[in-house]
Amino acid sequence: MNTELVESLAQAILSLSEDERSLLSAKLGIGNQLTANIKQIELEADFTKLAKQWRDENHGVFSTNQISMHRTMGKTRHGER
């Protein structure tokens, strides 16, 4: 498997607009699967980024109240971007 090619294709697909993704989905005959999968990938990437930020900024904090009140916690709880 050519992982570099797969990564390049993934980045290209992620950079498409919603309309371009719909057109590509229609051309590939996969309906709305592509758009749904991309939204899931973006959500997972956002969560991973927020989790890393939360860990980095809460290193050494032992108060569960302080930790739970961190701004990234609200974003993950409410699905904000």
Phi and psi in degrees as GROMACS dihedral restraints (atoms count N, CA, C in turn):
[ dihedral_restraints ]
;  ai    aj    ak    al  type     phi  dphi    fc
    3     4     5     6     1   -92.2    20    10
    4     5     6     7     1    93.4    20    10
    6     7     8     9     1   -66.9    20    10
    7     8     9    10     1   -31.3    20    10
    9    10    11    12     1   -65.3    20    10
   10    11    12    13     1   -40.5    20    10
   12    13    14    15     1   -65.1    20    10
   13    14    15    16     1   -44.0    20    10
   15    16    17    18     1   -61.5    20    10
   16    17    18    19     1   -44.1    20    10
   18    19    20    21     1   -62.9    20    10
   19    20    21    22     1   -41.6    20    10
   21    22    23    24     1   -63.1    20    10
   22    23    24    25     1   -43.0    20    10
   24    25    26    27     1   -64.1    20    10
   25    26    27    28     1   -41.8    20    10
   27    28    29    30     1   -60.7    20    10
   28    29    30    31     1   -44.9    20    10
   30    31    32    33     1   -63.7    20    10
   31    32    33    34     1   -39.4    20    10
   33    34    35    36     1   -65.0    20    10
   34    35    36    37     1   -42.2    20    10
   36    37    38    39     1   -66.4    20    10
   37    38    39    40     1   -40.7    20    10
   39    40    41    42     1   -64.6    20    10
   40    41    42    43     1   -25.4    20    10
   42    43    44    45     1   -84.5    20    10
   43    44    45    46     1    -6.8    20    10
   45    46    47    48     1   -71.9    20    10
   46    47    48    49     1   151.6    20    10
   48    49    50    51     1   -74.7    20    10
   49    50    51    52     1   168.8    20    10
   51    52    53    54     1   -59.2    20    10
   52    53    54    55     1   -42.7    20    10
   54    55    56    57     1   -64.8    20    10
   55    56    57    58     1   -41.6    20    10
   57    58    59    60     1   -65.6    20    10
   58    59    60    61     1   -37.6    20    10
   60    61    62    63     1   -64.5    20    10
   61    62    63    64     1   -41.0    20    10
   63    64    65    66     1   -63.2    20    10
   64    65    66    67     1   -43.0    20    10
   66    67    68    69     1   -62.9    20    10
   67    68    69    70     1   -44.6    20    10
   69    70    71    72     1   -62.5    20    10
   70    71    72    73     1   -42.7    20    10
   72    73    74    75     1   -59.3    20    10
   73    74    75    76     1   -42.5    20    10
   75    76    77    78     1   -65.7    20    10
   76    77    78    79     1   -42.7    20    10
   78    79    80    81     1   -63.5    20    10
   79    80    81    82     1   -35.7    20    10
   81    82    83    84     1   -84.9    20    10
   82    83    84    85     1    -9.3    20    10
   84    85    86    87     1    70.3    20    10
   85    86    87    88     1    33.9    20    10
   87    88    89    90     1  -115.4    20    10
   88    89    90    91     1    15.1    20    10
   90    91    92    93     1    57.7    20    10
   91    92    93    94     1  -135.7    20    10
   93    94    95    96     1   -93.0    20    10
   94    95    96    97     1     8.7    20    10
   96    97    98    99     1   -58.9    20    10
   97    98    99   100     1   -41.6    20    10
   99   100   101   102     1   -62.0    20    10
  100   101   102   103     1   -48.1    20    10
  102   103   104   105     1   -62.0    20    10
  103   104   105   106     1   -43.1    20    10
  105   106   107   108     1   -63.9    20    10
  106   107   108   109     1   -42.4    20    10
  108   109   110   111     1   -65.9    20    10
  109   110   111   112     1   -39.4    20    10
  111   112   113   114     1   -65.9    20    10
  112   113   114   115     1   -41.8    20    10
  114   115   116   117     1   -61.2    20    10
  115   116   117   118     1   -39.9    20    10
  117   118   119   120     1   -64.5    20    10
  118   119   120   121     1   -42.8    20    10
  120   121   122   123     1   -62.7    20    10
  121   122   123   124     1   -43.8    20    10
  123   124   125   126     1   -64.1    20    10
  124   125   126   127     1   -41.1    20    10
  126   127   128   129     1   -62.6    20    10
  127   128   129   130     1   -44.8    20    10
  129   130   131   132     1   -64.5    20    10
  130   131   132   133     1   -39.4    20    10
  132   133   134   135     1   -64.7    20    10
  133   134   135   136     1   -42.5    20    10
  135   136   137   138     1   -61.7    20    10
  136   137   138   139     1   -44.2    20    10
  138   139   140   141     1   -62.6    20    10
  139   140   141   142     1   -44.7    20    10
  141   142   143   144     1   -60.8    20    10
  142   143   144   145     1   -42.0    20    10
  144   145   146   147     1   -63.5    20    10
  145   146   147   148     1   -45.8    20    10
  147   148   149   150     1   -65.6    20    10
  148   149   150   151     1   -38.5    20    10
  150   151   152   153     1   -63.6    20    10
  151   152   153   154     1   -42.3    20    10
  153   154   155   156     1   -64.4    20    10
  154   155   156   157     1   -44.3    20    10
  156   157   158   159     1   -60.8    20    10
  157   158   159   160     1   -43.5    20    10
  159   160   161   162     1   -60.9    20    10
  160   161   162   163     1   -46.7    20    10
  162   163   164   165     1   -61.8    20    10
  163   164   165   166     1   -45.5    20    10
  165   166   167   168     1   -61.8    20    10
  166   167   168   169     1   -41.6    20    10
  168   169   170   171     1   -83.8    20    10
  169   170   171   172     1   -15.7    20    10
  171   172   173   174     1  -108.4    20    10
  172   173   174   175     1    11.5    20    10
  174   175   176   177     1   -60.2    20    10
  175   176   177   178     1   122.5    20    10
  177   178   179   180     1    90.2    20    10
  178   179   180   181     1    -3.7    20    10
  180   181   182   183     1   -91.1    20    10
  181   182   183   184     1   127.8    20    10
  183   184   185   186     1  -114.4    20    10
  184   185   186   187     1    -4.5    20    10
  186   187   188   189     1   -81.7    20    10
  187   188   189   190     1   117.4    20    10
  189   190   191   192     1   -62.8    20    10
  190   191   192   193     1   -30.0    20    10
  192   193   194   195     1   -65.4    20    10
  193   194   195   196     1   -47.0    20    10
  195   196   197   198     1   -64.1    20    10
  196   197   198   199     1   -43.0    20    10
  198   199   200   201     1   -62.6    20    10
  199   200   201   202     1   -45.4    20    10
  201   202   203   204     1   -71.2    20    10
  202   203   204   205     1   -19.5    20    10
  204   205   206   207     1   -89.3    20    10
  205   206   207   208     1    -1.3    20    10
  207   208   209   210     1   -61.0    20    10
  208   209   210   211     1   144.6    20    10
  210   211   212   213     1   -60.5    20    10
  211   212   213   214     1   -30.8    20    10
  213   214   215   216     1   -71.8    20    10
  214   215   216   217     1   -26.4    20    10
  216   217   218   219     1   -64.5    20    10
  217   218   219   220     1   -40.3    20    10
  219   220   221   222     1   -65.1    20    10
  220   221   222   223     1   -36.1    20    10
  222   223   224   225     1   -66.8    20    10
  223   224   225   226     1   -40.3    20    10
  225   226   227   228     1   -73.8    20    10
  226   227   228   229     1   -33.2    20    10
  228   229   230   231     1   -69.5    20    10
  229   230   231   232     1   -36.8    20    10
  231   232   233   234     1  -106.4    20    10
  232   233   234   235     1     3.3    20    10
  234   235   236   237     1    68.4    20    10
  235   236   237   238     1    26.4    20    10
  237   238   239   240     1   -78.4    20    10
  238   239   240   241     1   160.9    20    10
